[in-house]
Amino acid sequence: MRILSDVCRKAVKQGSRADSVMTRLRAFALRQPRLNSAAHKQAQCPPVDMCVLSQFELGDRSVKRPGLFLAFAVTLVAACGTGEAADSLGLYIGGAMGQSTVRVDQSLTGTSVDLTERHTGWKAMAGIRPLSMAGAELAYLDFGNPSYTSGPATGVVDSKAVALFGLLYAPIPLPVFDLYGKLGVARLQTDVNGHEIGVLCPPGVPNCGTIAVSRHDTGVGYGAGMQFRFAAAAVRAEYEHVNTSSSSPDMFSLGLTWTF
């Protein structure tokens, strides 16, 4: 009964991909004799062993139920993925780029309404995943510097943040896929540089219509994401939002991480 587990461990230890593991399992199954129903009833079946194989009628060097075998193989690959999943634990670094939305209160921009502009953003992160279901991440998020013209003002907004997140991973039985949420605290910096349109400055006050604001706020950061892992590398897609009293930017991004 331990032969299948040995096959799994050997494949994972050698860094085999999921399709390679399935090929090994199929070759192994085709070499086994069919188990009769009496032997199956007397056997004590662990979660994955030859008792399960007998239910799929493997033998005579053929697979009579390929659909069931595929379901079985996917389940077994997930079970074999414990060793591969362990490779995801540890320190990691990464970067990402995506579409951001910058939202700023009208009191900072000199406009008649709150400002909402889209731009290209990017982020850099470093984190640790000591447990399969929990981790922590420090991130620098640059939401871009969109320009605006609204009402009596025109200018440029620069929005960036440093955030510390706690991450919680969903217990999904797939060794190469993660689904997670994040929650933490963020320090947001918002810089606005512009001027009011049509302002006539009195003599001696040449910059009366200038808008120059630098605001720092602390707020809540949260988000969610998913990632596919390929050994030490991973491709992730994320949504992150920072919410403060004067600004609330967010970003959808696609990035890469590397685990040490």
Residue pairs with C-beta under 8 A, 6 or more apart in sequence:
1 46
1 49
1 50
1 51
3 28
3 50
4 25
4 28
4 48
4 49
4 50
4 53
4 76
5 48
7 24
7 25
7 28
8 21
8 25
8 76
8 79
8 80
9 80
9 83
10 24
11 20
11 21
11 24
11 80
12 21
12 80
12 81
12 82
12 83
12 84
13 83
15 231
16 24
18 77
18 81
18 175
18 176
21 77
21 80
22 73
22 77
25 73
25 76
25 77
26 63
26 69
26 73
29 53
29 58
29 63
29 69
30 58
30 61
30 62
30 63
32 50
32 53
32 58
32 59
33 59
34 54
34 57
34 58
34 59
34 60
35 43
35 50
35 51
35 53
35 54
36 54
39 54
40 51
40 54
40 55
43 49
43 50
43 51
44 51
45 51
45 52
47 79
48 75
48 76
48 79
52 72
53 72
56 63
56 65
56 68
56 69
56 72
57 64
57 65
58 64
58 69
63 69
77 175
78 173
78 174
78 175
79 173
80 175
81 174
81 175
81 176
82 175
84 175
84 176
85 132
85 175
87 229
87 231
87 232
87 259
88 129
88 132
88 178
88 229
88 234
88 259
89 129
89 130
89 131
89 132
89 259
90 128
90 129
90 259
90 260
91 126
91 127
91 128
91 259
91 260
92 126
92 127
92 128
92 129
92 234
92 257
92 258
92 259
92 260
93 124
93 125
93 126
93 127
93 257
93 258
94 124
94 125
94 126
94 234
94 236
94 255
94 256
94 257
94 258
95 122
95 123
95 124
95 125
95 255
95 256
96 122
96 123
96 125
96 236
96 238
96 253
96 254
96 255
96 256
97 120
97 121
97 122
97 123
97 253
97 254
97 255
98 120
98 121
98 122
98 238
98 251
98 252
98 253
98 254
98 255
99 118
99 120
99 121
99 251
99 252
99 253
100 118
100 119
100 120
100 121
100 143
100 144
100 159
100 249
100 250
100 251
100 252
101 116
101 117
101 118
101 119
101 143
101 249
101 250
101 251
102 115
102 116
102 117
102 118
102 119
102 143
102 144
102 146
102 157
102 159
102 247
102 249
103 114
103 115
103 116
103 247
103 248
103 249
104 114
104 115
104 157
104 159
104 190
104 192
104 246
104 247
105 114
105 115
105 245
105 246
105 247
106 112
106 113
106 114
106 115
107 246
108 190
108 192
108 213
108 215
108 246
108 247
109 115
109 148
109 150
109 153
109 155
109 157
109 192
109 194
109 211
109 213
110 152
110 153
110 155
110 192
110 194
110 196
110 211
111 148
111 150
111 151
111 152
111 153
112 150
112 151
112 152
113 150
113 151
115 148
115 150
115 157
117 146
117 147
117 148
117 157
118 146
119 143
119 144
119 145
119 146
120 144
121 141
121 142
121 143
121 144
121 249
121 251
121 253
122 142
122 253
123 139
123 140
123 141
123 142
123 240
123 251
123 253
123 255
124 139
124 140
125 137
125 138
125 139
125 140
125 257
126 137
126 138
127 135
127 136
127 137
127 138
127 167
128 135
128 136
128 137
129 135
129 167
129 169
129 259
132 169
133 168
133 169
133 171
134 166
134 167
134 168
134 169
135 166
135 167
135 169
136 164
136 165
136 166
136 167
137 164
137 165
137 167
137 182
138 162
138 163
138 164
138 165
139 162
139 163
139 164
139 165
139 240
140 160
140 161
140 162
141 160
141 161
141 162
141 163
141 186
141 240
141 242
141 249
141 251
142 159
142 160
143 159
143 160
143 161
143 249
143 250
143 251
144 158
144 159
145 156
145 157
145 158
145 159
146 156
146 157
147 154
147 155
147 156
147 157
148 154
148 155
148 156
148 157
148 194
149 197
152 196
152 197
152 198
152 199
153 194
153 195
153 196
153 197
153 211
154 194
154 195
154 197
155 192
155 193
155 194
155 195
155 211
156 192
156 193
156 194
157 190
157 191
157 192
158 189
158 190
158 191
158 192
158 193
159 188
159 189
159 190
159 191
159 247
159 249
160 188
160 189
161 186
161 187
161 188
161 189
161 221
161 242
161 249
162 186
162 187
163 184
163 185
163 186
163 187
163 221
163 240
163 242
164 184
164 185
164 186
164 221
165 182
165 183
165 184
165 221
165 223
166 182
166 183
166 184
167 180
167 181
167 182
168 180
168 181
168 182
169 178
169 179
169 180
170 178
170 179
170 180
172 178
172 179
175 229
176 228
176 229
176 230
177 226
177 227
177 228
177 229
178 226
178 227
178 229
178 234
179 225
179 226
180 224
180 225
180 226
180 227
181 222
181 223
181 224
182 221
182 222
182 223
182 224
182 225
182 240
183 220
183 221
183 222
184 220
184 221
184 222
185 218
185 219
185 220
185 221
186 218
186 219
186 220
186 221
186 242
186 244
187 216
187 217
187 218
188 216
188 217
188 218
188 219
188 242
188 244
188 247
188 249
189 214
189 215
189 216
190 213
190 214
190 215
190 216
190 217
190 246
190 247
191 213
191 214
191 215
192 211
192 212
192 213
192 214
192 215
193 211
193 212
193 213
194 210
194 211
195 209
195 210
195 211
196 209
196 210
196 211
197 209
199 208
199 209
201 207
201 208
201 209
202 208
215 246
215 247
217 244
217 245
217 246
217 247
218 244
219 242
219 243
219 244
219 245
219 248
220 242
220 243
221 240
221 241
221 242
221 243
222 240
222 241
222 243
223 238
223 239
223 240
223 241
224 238
224 239
225 236
225 237
225 238
225 239
226 236
226 237
227 234
227 235
227 236
227 237
227 257
228 234
228 235
228 236
232 258
232 259
232 260
233 256
233 257
233 258
233 259
234 256
234 257
234 258
234 259
235 254
235 255
235 256
236 254
236 255
236 256
236 257
237 252
237 253
237 254
238 251
238 252
238 253
238 254
238 255
239 250
239 251
239 252
239 253
240 250
240 251
240 253
241 248
241 249
241 250
242 248
242 249
242 250
